[in-house]
Amino acid sequence: MFEPKRLHPVSAFIHFLKGLKDAILPLVALLFINRNPEEGFLGFLPYIIGGTLLVIILISGIIRWMRFTYRIEEGELRIEHGLLLKKKRYIPIERIQSLDFSEGILHRPFKLVKVTVETAGSSDPQKAEAELTAIEMSEARNLERLIDQHKRGFAGEEDIEPASNRKLVYQMGMRDIIVMAVTSGGAGVVISGVLVFLSQGLEFLPVDAIYEEVIGWLQFGFLMIALGILFVLLIAYSISVILTILRYANFSIFLENGDLIITRGLLEKKQVTIPLNRIQGLRIDENIIREPLGFATVTIISAGGSLQGGQEHSMRVLPLIKRDKVEESIRSMISGYEVDVPVEHPPKRSMIRYIIRFTWFFILVSIPVSIIFYPLGLLSTAAVLIFGILGYASYRHSGWNLNTRQLLFVTRFFVKRTYIMKKHRIQSLTKDQTIFQRRAKLASLVSVLKSGIGGESARILYLNEEDMTKIYRWYSHSKNKDTN
């Protein structure tokens, strides 16, 4: 691949659609501008401006496609691109962690994929290092093979395909996908998106006329309002469930050449590669809806890649699984992690501190509210009770476990989280202790794992100082000797 190659011409149309999406609000605004046919040329001016804008977006998409080239040369992936100013980006192959593939609706008819290049560190945490918008699947596989061969220290012939050793280690059934969609919180995202759209388009609506209609409609009573709100929530919830099912359909995990490969999606197929040697730890989440049903979500904490792509790069290796099957599934993918181990809980004298930590703000608020708005203000004390129960639940579920090579924390707010961390992957351990905690011989501990270009921290509160000392000694003594 020493000769520069262009993307598939479909990428020009994809660039056009992206530009059209960015310009959708100005185009819609032009449609709502008052026009008077008697004004002649001025009456058609909004149409002329809109058409000119569409032509500019189309031409820019074609130019972007024509000026984008990529090649592998001298141990680098070299990309040259730019609309007006030509830019060059050279990525050493040693830095490339993985190539992630996705197939959108425009890719499938032409057997194309979008290739996202993930590296060990990115200059912008919100973007991937590079992106090939549309290339043939065979070309993407060839690019992946050449990069792998270079990393292994040899170069093979392009027409020789290595034997595949891809092994299916986990597959998510449709029933589990539906349960995950029903118990997810995606409805809030849909509602937020609708509100943002309405806020952008509100200035184009006849607000005064709508206001008069609403005032008349309110005479039917608040029951109709409640039914309307319920209807909107149900629609948003249904959309959320459908989108989740489409996003996670055909969810499968493969093990190949020391990498975890996750494939999923119905309308848009995605493939994400997670190198095993970049895995820093595991996080098991159990929310208040899924926990009583016995389900959990397992997330891999990885040091590689960027945060671009949202959920694709949150590394949810097991989006929904029975809690008692987590350890079995993890062992089929990653070795050396012990999930179902007994935990030691914080001492009983820390219980009141958990409860106060959750309720102090609501206590301060409920006192003046109860006095000023008595007797209805007394209802504010319900918040104190609810968060007091959450504080007690946090105390009951918090705990830790220690063995030769692994540290495990269990914490809880609304979601119960279990962090599993290898000793040689922990970046730092920090002791957090106030004056009052020192008197009670308690302290909190924060463990940090590398995640992307930043870190992910796990914090457990109000441990015995003796337990804290034990964990510190475990971490400090020969922590670099264990490498598994």
N, C-alpha and C positions, 0 to 999 in steps of 0.2 A: 504493500500500500504506500509506495513512495510517491506515486503520482497524485496530485490533488484531485479530490472527488467532490462532486456536488451532491446536494440532497435531491430527493425525488421532487419533481415539479409540484406535487400536491402540497409541499411545504409553502409554496407561494400563496396558495389559497388559504392555508392555515394562518399565515401571517396576516392576510387580509381580514379573516374573521376576528383575529385578536385585535387588530386596529379598529375594526368596526365595533367591537365590544367596548373599547376604551372611548369611542366617540359617540356612543349611543345616546347619552344625555343631550349633547349639542344638537344631534339630528332630531331627537324628539322635540326639543325646544323650538326648532325651526318650523315644525309642523303646527305648533300651537300659536305661532305669531299671527296676529290679525292681518288678514289680507283683503284688499278691496279690488275686485276685478276692474273697476273703473280707473285704477291707478296705472294701468298699462304695464310697462316694464317693471316698475317698482312692486307691483302685485305678484310678479313671478320671481322676484329676487330671492326669497327664501328657498324656492325650488332650485334655482341656479346655484346658490351657495351650497345647498345640500348635495346636489349632484357633483359639483366640483370637489367637495370633500371626499365623496365616495371614490371618485377617479384617483385622487391623490393617494388614498389609502391603498387602492388596488395596485397602483404603480409602485408604491413603496414596498409592497409585499413581493412584487416581481423582482425589484432591484435587490432586496435582501436575499432572495433565493439565488440570484445570479452571482452575488458577491460572496456567498458563503461557501468555503471549501474546507475540507479536512483531509488529513493524511497521517500516517505513522512514519516518522523519519528520525534516525539517530536516537532511538530510545525515547521518543517523545510523541505525544498526540498533538499535532499542530493544527490549529484552527485559525482561519482568517475570515473575517466578516466585517460588516459595517455598511451603513446606508450611504452616508456622505464621506465619513472618515474611515478608512480601512484600518481595522484593528487586528493584531496578531496575538494569539494566546497559545503558549507552548506548555503542555502539561507532562512532566516526567512520568513515564509509565509506572515507576516505583511508587509514586504517590497515589495512583488510582486504586481505590479499594474495591470498586464494583461498577458494573454497568447495569442499570435498571431499565427494563423494557416496559412499554405500555402501548396498547393498541386501541385507539379511539375509533369512532364510527367512520371517520374518513380514511383511516389506515387499513381497515380490514379488507375492503374490496380490492385493494392493490397489493395485499400481503406485505404491508409496511409496518414499521414500529417506530416509536419515539424512544431514543436512547438518552438516558440521563447519566452523566459521568459523576460518580461520587469519589471524593478524595479524603485523605486522612484529616485534612484541615482546609477550610474554605475562608477566603477573605471576607465573604459576606455570608453570615449564618442563615440568611433567609433565601439564599439561592444555591443551586447546584453549581459545581465547578464549570460544567459545560453541558450543552444539550444539542442533540442532533434531532431536529424536528420530525423528519420523515426519511427513513432509509429502508431498503429492502431487508426482510428478515434474514435472508442468507448472508447479506453484507454485514448485518449486525452480529451474527454468529461468527463470521470470519474475523471481525474486529475483536470480539471477545476472545477468540482462540489465539490470535496473534499477541494480545496483551498477556494472556496466561503463559504462552510460550516464552515470551520475553522475561517474565518474572521467574520462570523456572530455569532460565539460563541457556535456552537453545531456540533455534528458529527452524521451523518445519516448512514443508511445502504447502502452499495455500490449498491445493486440491486434495490434501490428505486430512480426513476428519478423524480426530481421536475417538476411541471407543468411549461411549457414554457410561458413566457409573452412577447416574442419578437414581436415587432411592426415595420412594415416597415414605415419609415418616408420620405424616398426620394429614387428615382430610376432614373438613368440617361438613357435617350433614345439613341438609336444608332445614330440618326441624330446629337444630341449634341456631342456625342463622336467623330464623323467624323469631325464636325466643330472644336472641340478642337484639334484634330490631325493636321488638315490643318493649323490652326493658331498658332501652337506651334513652339518653336525654337529648336526642337530636331535634326534637320538636322546638325547643327553645331557639336553636340556630335558625330553623325555618322561619319562625315568628320574627326574629331579629332581622333577617333578610327582608321580609315583607315590610317591616317598619322602616328600614333604611330606604327601600325603594319608594315608599309613600312619602317619606320626608323629602326626598329629592324631587319628587314630582308634584308636591303640594302647591307650589307657587303657580302651577299651570292649571289648577283646578278652580272652578267657580265657587270659592269658599262661602261667599255670602248666601248664594242660592242653596247650597248644601246645608248651611246652618239653619235656614228657615225651614227646610224640609225636616231636618232632624228634630227641631223644636216641636213641630207638629206631630212627628212620629212618637216623641216621648210621651204624648198623651195616652198612648196605648199601655203604658206602665212599664215598670222595670223588669217584668217577667220576659218581655220581648227582648230587652237588652241582654239579660242573662242568657237567653236561648241563642242570641246572635253570637255572644262571646264564646259560648260552649261550641257552637257550630264551627267558628273559626279555629278554636283549639283542636277540635277533632280533625278538621281538614289538615292543619299543620302537623298533627301527630301522624295522620295517615301518610302524608307526603314523606315525613321522616322515616317511617317504617319501610316504605317502598324504596327510598333512596339507599337505605342501609342494606336491604336485601340485594339490590342491584350492585352495590359496591362490593359486597362480600360473597356473592355467589361463586361457586366453584373454588372456594378457599382451600388451598393445598400447600403443604410444606414438603420440600425435597431436600435431601442432603447430597451434595455433590462437590467433590474435590475440596473438602474442608470448608464449604460455604453452606449456609442455609438459604434456600431459594423459596420465596413466598410468591405464589401466583393467586390472583383473585380477580373478580369482576365479570359482569355479564355483558353490559353494553360497551364498557371500556376495560379491556384486559390489562392487568398490570403485573409486572414481575419485579420483585425487590430482592436483591442479594445482600446477605449479611455475613461477612467473614467471621468465622468462629473465633479467630484470634483477636478480634476487636471487641468481643463481648466483655463487658465490665461487671455485669451483675444482672439479677432478675428482680422484677417487682410484680407481686400478685395483688390485684385489686378485687375487693368484694364490696359492692355498694349495698345500700339498705334494701334494694329491691331484689337483687340477685342472690344475696347471701342467704336469706331464708329458703330460697329455692335450691340452694346447694351449688350455685354456679360462681365462677370466678373468671377474671381476665389476667393473662400473663403477658407482661411487657419485658422486652429485652433492653437493657441499658447498654448502648453501644458507643464506642469512642469515634467511630468513623461516620462519614457522611455529613450532610447538612440538614437543616430543619426545613428545607424547601419541600413543599408538597403536603404539608400538614400531616394527616393521618397516615399517609404512606410511609412516613419516616418516623412515626412514633414507635415503631418496632413492636407492634402488638403481634406477638408470635402466636398467641392463642387468644383470639378475641372473646371466645366464650367456651368454657369447658367445665365439666363437673369437678368440684374442688377435690374430691377424693381420687381423681385421675390425673391431677396435675403432675405429680412426681413421676409417674410412669411415662407420661408424654414427654416431659423434660428430659428424662434419661435417654429416650430414643433419639434426641437431637443433640444434647450437650451433656458431656460427662462431668462428674465431680460435684454436682449440686445436690444437696440434701434438703428436701422441702418439708417433709412431715417429721419434724423433730420437736421434742418437748421444750417449752420455753419457761424461763424464769421471769416472774412478774415483779413490778416495783413493790416496795414494802407497803404495808397497810397505812402507815402514817402519811404516805403521799397521796392517798385517795382524796382528802379534803382539798389538796392543792390542785388536783385535776378538776374538781368541781368548781373551785373558785376561778380557775383559769378560764373556764367556759362561761361563767355566769356573771362575773364582776361588772361588765359593761351593762348588761340588762338590769342588774340590780340598781345601778346608778341612774338608769333611765326610768325604770318603773316607779321609783319613789316619788319624784316630782310629778310624773304623769298621773299616778294614783291620787295624789293630793289635789292637783289642779282640776282633774276631770272626774272626781269622785261622784258616783260610785262606779261609772263605766270604766274609769281609769284603772280599776283593780284588775281588769282583764289583762293588762300588760304584764302582770305577774306570771301569766301562763308561759311567757317566753323564758322567764327565770326557771320555771319547772322543766320546760322542754330541754333547755341547754344544760340544766343540772343533770338530767338523765343522760345526755350526750357525754358530759364530763365523766360520769360514773362508768358509762360504757367504754370510754377511752381508757380509763384506769383498768377495767377488767380485761380488756383485750391487749393492752400494751405488754410487751415482753421482749426477751432476747435469748439467744442461744449461741454458744461458742464451741467450736471444735478445732482440730488442728489447723485446718486451712480455710475455714469459713466462719463468717459472722452473720447472724440473722437478727433483724429488728422487726417487731410488729408494732405498728402505730395505728391510731384511729382518730378521725374527725367524723365526717359523714361517711367516708369510705374507709374500710379496714384495709391497710396496706402492709404487705410483708416484703421486706427487702432482704435479698440473699446476696452476700458480697464475699468474694474471695479475698484472702489477706493481701496478696500481691497486687490486687486491682484497686485497693482503697488508696485514694490520694492523700487523705488526711483524716485524723480524728481530733475533734475539738471538745474540750470540757467547758461547759457553761454552768456557772454557779454564782448565785447571788448571795448576799450577806445572810439573808434569812435561810436559804438552803444550806449554807455552810453550818449554821447553828443546828440544823436538823440532820446534818450529815447526809445530805442528798445532793445530787448534781444531775445535769442533763448532758447528753452526749450527741454530737453531730458527726456523722460519717459522710464523706464526700467521694463520689465516684466520677470519673471522667465521662462526659456525655457530650458528643459533638465537639464544639470548640469551648464549651463551658463545663458545667458539672451538675450532677444531680445529688442532692443531699437527703439523708435519712436521719431523722432526729427522734430520740427517745427521751422522755422526761422523767425526772425525779427518781433516779436509781440510787441504791445504796453506794456510799463511797467505796466500800469494799469491792462491790461488783465493778465499779468504774476502774479501780486499780487493777483488777483482774484482766479487764479488757485491754487496758493500756499496756500491760506487760505482755499480753499475747501479741499485740500489734507491733510493739517495739523490738521484741526479741526475735532476731533472725527472720524478719518479715519478708526479706527478699530471697530466702532459700527455697520457699515453696513456689513453684511456677506452674502448677497444674490447676 
